[in-house]
Amino acid sequence: MGNDQRDNPVEPLAMNGGDGQYSYSQNSTLQKKGIECVKDLITEGIVENLETERFLSPSCQKKISIADLGCAMGPNTFIAVQHIIDSVKLKFQSDGIDSESTEFHVFFNDHVVNDFNTLFTSTPSDKEYYAAGVPGSFHNRLFPKASLDFFHSSYSLQWLSKLPKELVDKQSPAWNKGKVYYPSSAKEVVEAYGKQFGKDMESFLNARALEIVSGGLMALLVPSAQDPHRKCVITSVFDLLGSALMDLAGQGLVDEDKVDNFNLSIYIPSPDEIASLIENNGDFIIKKMDPLLAHQETDPGTMVMHLRAGMESNIRENFGAEIVDQVFDKFKEKIEESAVLIDPTYKRTYGLFVLLKRKHY
Amino acid sequence: MGNDQRDNPVEPLAMNGGDGQYSYSQNSTLQKKGIECVKDLITEGIVENLETERFLSPSCQKKISIADLGCAMGPNTFIAVQHIIDSVKLKFQSDGIDSESTEFHVFFNDHVVNDFNTLFTSTPSDKEYYAAGVPGSFHNRLFPKASLDFFHSSYSLQWLSKLPKELVDKQSPAWNKGKVYYPSSAKEVVEAYGKQFGKDMESFLNARALEIVSGGLMALLVPSAQDPHRKCVITSVFDLLGSALMDLAGQGLVDEDKVDNFNLSIYIPSPDEIASLIENNGDFIIKKMDPLLAHQETDPGTMVMHLRAGMESNIRENFGAEIVDQVFDKFKEKIEESAVLIDPTYKRTYGLFVLLKRKHY
């Protein structure tokens, strides 16, 4: 199975560790809002779809295994997991199953470069579950067959496992010169991104279909938009990072070749794309697919702080530690100058909540 | 169940992280020798005692869950785990079970302050198992009921979960004034240590008895000596750390009160003590209890480097970062001056290998 770090041609992104000013743990309030939004959807999904027949037998060991894929280092993952547990207990109670004797085994997964030390030391002291950390890419297998009852993944599937080679190939029509993202790029660039996202979703769903119990549930929260490649807030904001870097290149502060060779490994799919990838996989039934309300408006400063927590390590590695502050300052300027956050014709990216049920096998 | 860090009145010891000069990963060759010594004992134990009947059915999912308790941050844990897997495969082959389709789920456990980030990034890239890290004290429950097939713990059970309060109580006959260990202390000190070890073994065995499958195996490697409290190399060496600290106190470099209030949270039991604690618990059958050959001789420098990897954080916390180097220099001097490593009447502490089988339930 191998260690994803060594097999993977691109470095997975690590959220900023620790709990400092630019840390993910201090700058993940947008993700937290998303988690709050899906609370009721998860409870409803579990109450309506969790199969509890096997737990009705008094001799059956009541154990529920839950994994959060792309957990980062907290605190959102602890909130999400506790909510899943509360919902399972509610379902057990309504089905007359003794939930007191139920044991919960929770697996926190993220890339091997994630700060698991921070995750582990911040695990709630009053947790009602047995916790384990699972390092590795969720595009690969992470668990033995049929070992998980419930998968959860929030704001993680948008990260690509690798960037299409064509983006940095001067001979290719998908060469993404002078840009780091795709909304204002040639259609070949958008297609290359979309193709990689399709491959990643395929690996993801194939792995989970084996790891989940027959009839098990999977709740996904994915950034998504109806027409994500045109006049959409989040993709347009990412595009402005390219303009910021090109401005710094114009000032001789950043090497232009480096900008040409750098691309963000994030893809924002449409709901139709997601639905069609799930149907192509064929192992899951879509029980629910609900667009969430748009995030509330954000000012450029907050948005940059939020994005910095996830992007900083990538920028540092590609352009050097000494330029990081200037890159994010210029990025903020670019957002302030643009109409993206104020022009209502720019559609806000919303999260898409998807509840899947594993077909019986 | 709670987070052991917050419930536990004493700080658990963290091995030195990373891979620098004083790191555990660079200074754990003695433990590695122990692991090498028990290789054949583990293979033999698995071949003779692993119950494979349930895997003979073609419809049975072939999954073996293994936990290494007190894994530190590698590399020894990877060697030990791989050896257990190889032995299980050997047993499966000899029993005519398809070992190719067997999946191994490996749980690496240590205190929440262990450097799991280093452990995860150094996990072998060609590993044949699904890996998870489990933070928490093995004196508490770590896993759901009946979820593990095989437990392994090497050179970890000697760490006490807490120090007896009497050791620092001026009114108690067990007050350990001017010392940090017990071989030259009053018998009340030795008894207080032994009593705590007994409590810890009781919690350890109670937790494992619930977590292991009926008929499951547990292999323990514990530092042990026939008469560990008298003229025994390792306990006498630990005692010399007290003399070193008292010398520094005499020079005004260390506060004498701090020495009085500091004690090492390590206990070296005799084989009889271990056997009797296992029998008192009553859930396990002792399948094997083999003393290992004494470690080969060690020079004072190597011994101090080896002990420093496990003790440094404790010394730093209690006496301050600025004095750490001097403490270990003086400790080395004390060992050089003493007869402990050369006088043959000092018995070498050997590891005791214990193979336990969970009684059927």
Interface residues (C-beta under 8 A of the other chain):
Chain A: M1 G2 N3 Q5 R6 D7 Q61 K63 E103 F104 H105 F107 V112 V113 D115 F116 N117 F120 T121 T123 P124 S125 D126 K127 E128 Y130 A131 A132 G133 V134 P135 G136 R141 L142 F143 P144 K145 A146 S147
Chain B: M1 G2 N3 Q5 R6 D7 Q61 K63 E103 F104 H105 F107 V112 V113 D115 F116 N117 F120 T121 T123 P124 S125 D126 K127 E128 Y130 A131 A132 G133 V134 P135 G136 R141 L142 F143 P144 K145 A146 S147
